Amino acid sequence: MEIKPRESIMRLARLMEQKLQENDYKGGWGNDTPKEILSKLYNEVHELDTAYNDQQGIERVVLEGADVANYTMMFIERVADEFLTATMRKQGL
């Protein structure tokens, strides 16, 4: 069964990619530990909360939301990497 992403997911993905490209100069997250990424995620959630509660404008709120989504993606990716690496070691691969 083919899974077709919903339009709302595609809109968010485009915003996420926009934010990632704006920050390409930082070099990515490949060397960050899940704990480091999680700490950054908490900071981004705080920034989103502040933007929303201080009524900093819909654009700011949406872009902060995309940052939260990106850090969530990064965290899940790094945890999955660690899990797969540990599983492969257990299997002698």
C-alpha positions in Angstrom: 0.0 0.0 0.0 1.4 3.3 -1.0 1.3 6.1 1.6 0.5 9.5 0.2 1.4 12.3 2.6 -1.4 14.7 3.5 -1.2 18.2 2.2 -0.7 19.6 5.7 2.4 17.3 6.1 3.8 18.5 2.8 3.3 22.2 3.8 5.2 21.5 7.0 7.9 19.6 5.2 8.5 22.5 2.9 8.8 24.9 5.8 11.1 22.5 7.5 13.3 22.3 4.5 13.4 26.0 4.1 14.6 26.4 7.7 17.2 23.6 7.2 18.6 25.3 4.1 18.8 28.6 5.9 21.0 26.9 8.5 23.1 24.8 6.2 26.1 26.9 7.1 26.0 25.3 10.6 27.1 21.9 9.2 24.1 19.7 10.2 23.4 17.5 13.2 25.4 14.4 12.3 27.8 14.9 15.2 25.3 15.9 17.8 24.2 13.3 20.4 20.5 12.7 20.9 20.9 14.4 24.3 22.3 17.5 22.7 19.6 17.6 20.1 16.9 17.1 22.8 18.3 20.0 24.7 18.1 22.2 21.6 14.5 20.9 21.0 13.5 22.0 24.5 14.9 25.5 23.6 13.0 25.6 20.4 9.7 24.6 22.2 10.4 27.5 24.6 10.9 29.8 21.6 7.6 28.6 20.0 5.8 29.1 23.3 7.2 32.6 23.7 6.3 33.5 20.1 2.8 32.3 20.5 2.1 33.7 23.9 3.7 37.1 23.2 1.7 37.3 19.9 4.9 37.8 17.8 3.0 37.2 14.6 1.8 34.2 12.7 4.9 34.0 10.5 7.2 33.8 13.6 5.0 31.2 15.2 4.9 29.0 12.1 8.6 29.2 11.6 9.3 28.4 15.2 7.0 25.4 14.8 9.0 24.3 11.8 12.2 24.5 14.0 10.5 22.3 16.6 9.6 19.8 13.9 13.2 19.8 12.5 14.7 19.2 15.9 12.2 16.4 16.5 13.2 14.8 13.2 16.9 15.2 14.1 16.3 13.6 17.5 14.4 10.6 16.0 17.0 10.2 13.3 19.9 10.1 15.8 18.1 7.7 18.2 17.2 5.4 15.3 20.9 5.5 14.2 22.0 4.5 17.7 19.4 1.7 17.8 20.4 0.4 14.5 24.1 0.5 15.3 23.6 -1.3 18.6 21.4 -3.9 16.9 24.0 -4.5 14.2 26.7 -4.9 16.8 24.7 -7.5 18.7 24.3 -9.4 15.4 28.0 -9.1 14.6 27.5 -7.0 11.5 
